[in-house]
C-alpha cells in the first residue's frame, strides 16, 4: 500500500543519513556541551524565586 511504501522510503532515507554521517566524519557545528546558557548556572531545579529581576545574557 501507499502507507507502507512511504514508511519504507522514510526508513531507507533515515539509514542513508546515518550511513553518510558515519562515513564523512564532518566536524560538529553545534556541540552538545553548550554550558554557557543560564540553566547551567542554577541548581536543578531552580528555586521558585531565583531571580530578583529578569536575567540578561551577554557574550
DSSP file (Angstrom, degrees, kcal/mol; ACC not computed):
  #  RESIDUE AA STRUCTURE BP1 BP2  ACC     N-H-->O    O-->H-N    N-H-->O    O-->H-N    TCO  KAPPA ALPHA  PHI   PSI    X-CA   Y-CA   Z-CA
    1    1 A X     >        0   0    0      0, 0.0     4,-1.6     0, 0.0     5,-0.1   0.000 360.0 360.0 360.0 173.7    0.0    0.0    0.0
    2    2 A X  H  >  +     0   0    0      1,-0.2     4,-2.4     2,-0.2     5,-0.2   0.889 360.0  54.8 -68.8 -39.4    1.0    3.7   -0.2
    3    3 A X  H  > S+     0   0    0      1,-0.2     4,-2.2     2,-0.2    -1,-0.2   0.907 109.2  46.4 -62.1 -42.7    1.5    4.0    3.6
    4    4 A X  H  > S+     0   0    0      2,-0.2     4,-2.5     1,-0.2    -1,-0.2   0.852 111.1  53.3 -69.6 -32.8    3.9    1.1    3.7
    5    5 A X  H  X S+     0   0    0     -4,-1.6     4,-2.4     2,-0.2    -2,-0.2   0.904 109.8  47.6 -66.2 -41.3    5.8    2.5    0.7
    6    6 A X  H  X S+     0   0    0     -4,-2.4     4,-2.3     2,-0.2    -2,-0.2   0.904 112.6  49.6 -65.9 -40.9    6.2    5.9    2.4
    7    7 A X  H  X S+     0   0    0     -4,-2.2     4,-2.3     2,-0.2    -2,-0.2   0.917 111.4  48.6 -63.3 -43.5    7.4    4.2    5.6
    8    8 A X  H  X S+     0   0    0     -4,-2.5     4,-2.5     2,-0.2    -2,-0.2   0.908 111.1  50.1 -63.0 -42.6    9.9    2.1    3.7
    9    9 A X  H  X S+     0   0    0     -4,-2.4     4,-2.4     1,-0.2    -1,-0.2   0.902 110.8  50.1 -62.6 -41.1   11.1    5.2    1.8
   10   10 A X  H  X S+     0   0    0     -4,-2.3     4,-2.5     2,-0.2    -2,-0.2   0.895 111.1  48.3 -63.8 -41.1   11.5    7.0    5.2
   11   11 A X  H  X S+     0   0    0     -4,-2.3     4,-2.7     2,-0.2    -2,-0.2   0.909 112.1  49.1 -66.4 -42.3   13.4    4.1    6.7
   12   12 A X  H  X S+     0   0    0     -4,-2.5     4,-2.2     2,-0.2    -2,-0.2   0.919 112.9  47.3 -63.1 -43.4   15.7    3.9    3.7
   13   13 A X  H  X S+     0   0    0     -4,-2.4     4,-2.3     2,-0.2    -2,-0.2   0.907 112.0  50.7 -63.9 -41.9   16.3    7.7    3.8
   14   14 A X  H  X S+     0   0    0     -4,-2.5     4,-2.2     2,-0.2    -2,-0.2   0.928 111.3  47.3 -61.4 -46.3   17.0    7.5    7.6
   15   15 A X  H  X S+     0   0    0     -4,-2.7     4,-2.6     1,-0.2    -1,-0.2   0.874 111.1  52.3 -64.6 -37.0   19.5    4.7    7.2
   16   16 A X  H  X S+     0   0    0     -4,-2.2     4,-3.0     2,-0.2     5,-0.2   0.910 108.9  49.7 -64.1 -42.0   21.2    6.6    4.3
   17   17 A X  H  X S+     0   0    0     -4,-2.3     4,-2.1     2,-0.2    -2,-0.2   0.912 112.9  47.1 -64.0 -42.3   21.6    9.7    6.5
   18   18 A X  H  X S+     0   0    0     -4,-2.2     4,-1.8     2,-0.2    -2,-0.2   0.942 115.0  45.9 -62.4 -48.2   23.1    7.6    9.4
   19   19 A X  H  X S+     0   0    0     -4,-2.6     4,-1.9     1,-0.2    -2,-0.2   0.920 113.1  49.4 -62.0 -45.2   25.5    5.8    7.0
   20   20 A X  H  X S+     0   0    0     -4,-3.0     4,-2.1     1,-0.2     5,-0.2   0.875 109.6  51.7 -64.8 -37.8   26.5    9.1    5.3
   21   21 A X  H  X S+     0   0    0     -4,-2.1     4,-1.2    -5,-0.2     5,-0.3   0.849 111.4  47.4 -68.9 -32.7   27.2   10.8    8.6
   22   22 A X  H  < S+     0   0    0     -4,-1.8    -2,-0.2    -5,-0.2    -1,-0.2   0.832 113.7  47.6 -75.8 -31.4   29.4    8.0    9.8
   23   23 A X  H  < S+     0   0    0     -4,-1.9    -2,-0.2    -5,-0.2    -1,-0.2   0.860 113.6  44.2 -78.2 -35.8   31.3    7.8    6.5
   24   24 A X  H  < S-     0   0    0     -4,-2.1    -2,-0.2    -5,-0.2    -1,-0.2   0.800  82.2-157.3 -83.8 -27.7   32.1   11.5    6.1
   25   25 A X     <  -     0   0    0     -4,-1.2    -3,-0.1    -5,-0.2    -4,-0.1   0.908  22.2-173.5  52.5  48.9   33.1   12.3    9.8
   26   26 A X        -     0   0    0     -5,-0.3     2,-0.2     1,-0.1    -1,-0.1  -0.288  30.0 -95.2 -69.9 158.4   32.3   16.0    9.4
   27   27 A X        -     0   0    0      1,-0.1     2,-0.3     2,-0.0    -1,-0.1  -0.510  43.0-108.0 -73.4 142.8   33.1   18.4   12.2
   28   28 A X        -     0   0    0     -2,-0.2     3,-0.2     1,-0.2    -1,-0.1  -0.569  27.1-166.9 -74.4 128.5   30.2   19.2   14.6
   29   29 A X  S    S+     0   0    0     -2,-0.3     2,-0.7     1,-0.3    -1,-0.2   0.904  82.1  33.7 -82.0 -44.6   28.8   22.7   14.1
   30   30 A X  S    S-     0   0    0      4,-0.0    -1,-0.3     2,-0.0     4,-0.1  -0.887  84.8-149.3-114.6  99.1   26.7   22.8   17.3
   31   31 A X        -     0   0    0     -2,-0.7     3,-0.1    -3,-0.2    -2,-0.0  -0.312  15.0-130.2 -67.3 152.7   28.4   20.9   20.1
   32   32 A X  S    S+     0   0    0      1,-0.2     2,-2.0     3,-0.0    -1,-0.1   0.816  94.2  77.7 -70.9 -31.1   26.2   19.3   22.7
   33   33 A X        +     0   0    0      1,-0.1     2,-1.3     2,-0.1    -1,-0.2  -0.453  51.5 153.4 -86.1  69.4   28.1   20.8   25.6
   34   34 A X    >   +     0   0    0     -2,-2.0     3,-0.9     1,-0.1    -1,-0.1  -0.650   5.8 159.6 -93.3  76.9   26.7   24.3   25.5
   35   35 A X  T 3   +     0   0    0     -2,-1.3    -1,-0.1     1,-0.2    -2,-0.1   0.167  51.3  86.6 -89.8  21.1   27.3   25.1   29.1
   36   36 A X  T 3   +     0   0    0      3,-0.0    -1,-0.2     4,-0.0     2,-0.1   0.449  64.8 104.8 -95.2  -0.8   27.1   28.8   28.7
   37   37 A X  S X  S-     0   0    0     -3,-0.9     3,-1.4     1,-0.1     4,-0.4  -0.419  84.5-112.5 -80.3 159.3   23.4   29.0   29.0
   38   38 A X  G >  S+     0   0    0      1,-0.3     3,-1.1     2,-0.2     4,-0.5   0.721 109.3  71.6 -66.2 -21.8   21.8   30.3   32.1
   39   39 A X  G >  S+     0   0    0      1,-0.2     3,-0.7     2,-0.2    -1,-0.3   0.815  93.6  56.0 -64.0 -28.8   20.3   26.9   33.1
   40   40 A X  G <  S+     0   0    0     -3,-1.4    -1,-0.2     1,-0.2    -2,-0.2   0.627  99.3  60.0 -80.6 -12.5   23.8   25.6   33.9
   41   41 A X  G <  S+     0   0    0     -3,-1.1     2,-0.3    -4,-0.4    -1,-0.2   0.562  99.1  69.1 -88.8  -9.1   24.4   28.4   36.4
   42   42 A X  S <  S-     0   0    0     -3,-0.7     2,-0.1    -4,-0.5     4,-0.1  -0.706  88.2-106.4-107.0 157.3   21.5   27.5   38.6
   43   43 A X        -     0   0    0     -2,-0.3     2,-0.5     2,-0.1    -2,-0.1  -0.453  56.0 -82.6 -72.2 157.5   20.9   24.5   40.8
   44   44 A X  S    S+     0   0    0      1,-0.2     2,-0.1    -2,-0.1    -1,-0.0  -0.932 117.8  20.3-112.4 129.6   18.4   22.0   39.4
   45   45 A X  S    S-     0   0    0     -2,-0.5    -1,-0.2     1,-0.1    -2,-0.1   0.717  99.8-131.8 -73.9 152.2   15.5   22.6   39.8
   46   46 A X        -     0   0    0      1,-0.1    -2,-0.1    -2,-0.1    -1,-0.1  -0.284  29.0 -94.2 -68.3 155.4   15.9   26.3   40.5
   47   47 A X    >   -     0   0    0      1,-0.1     3,-0.9     2,-0.1     4,-0.1  -0.248  37.1-108.9 -64.3 158.8   14.2   27.9   43.5
   48   48 A X  T 3  S+     0   0    0      1,-0.3     2,-0.3     2,-0.1     3,-0.2   0.859 117.4  33.9 -62.4 -35.5   10.8   29.4   42.8
   49   49 A X  T 3  S+     0   0    0      1,-0.2    -1,-0.3     3,-0.0    -2,-0.1  -0.548  74.4 144.3-117.9  65.7   12.1   32.9   43.2
   50   50 A X    <   +     0   0    0     -3,-0.9     2,-0.4    -2,-0.3    -1,-0.2   0.836  62.0  49.3 -72.7 -33.4   15.6   32.6   41.8
   51   51 A X        -     0   0    0     -3,-0.2    -1,-0.1    -4,-0.1     3,-0.1  -0.898  54.9-163.0-116.2 134.1   15.9   36.0   40.2
   52   52 A X  S    S+     0   0    0     -2,-0.4     2,-0.3     1,-0.1    -1,-0.1   0.700  90.5  11.0 -81.1 -19.3   15.1   39.3   41.7
   53   53 A X  S    S-     0   0    0     -3,-0.1     2,-0.2     0, 0.0    -1,-0.1  -0.938 104.1 -72.5-146.3 168.3   14.9   40.7   38.1
   54   54 A X        -     0   0    0     -2,-0.3     2,-0.1    -3,-0.1    -2,-0.0  -0.430  54.2-120.8 -66.4 132.4   14.9   39.1   34.7
   55   55 A X        -     0   0    0     -2,-0.2     2,-0.4    -4,-0.0    -1,-0.1  -0.401  23.1-158.5 -74.3 151.1   18.3   37.7   33.7
   56   56 A X        -     0   0    0     -2,-0.1     2,-0.4     2,-0.0    -1,-0.0  -0.994   3.9-150.6-132.3 127.0   20.2   39.0   30.7
   57   57 A X        -     0   0    0     -2,-0.4     2,-0.3     2,-0.0   -20,-0.0  -0.779  15.8-178.9 -96.5 138.4   22.9   37.1   28.9
   58   58 A X              0   0    0     -2,-0.4    -2,-0.0     1,-0.0     0, 0.0  -0.953 360.0 360.0-131.7 154.7   25.7   38.8   27.1
   59   59 A X              0   0    0     -2,-0.3    -1,-0.0     0, 0.0    -2,-0.0   0.421 360.0 360.0 -95.4 360.0   28.6   37.5   25.1
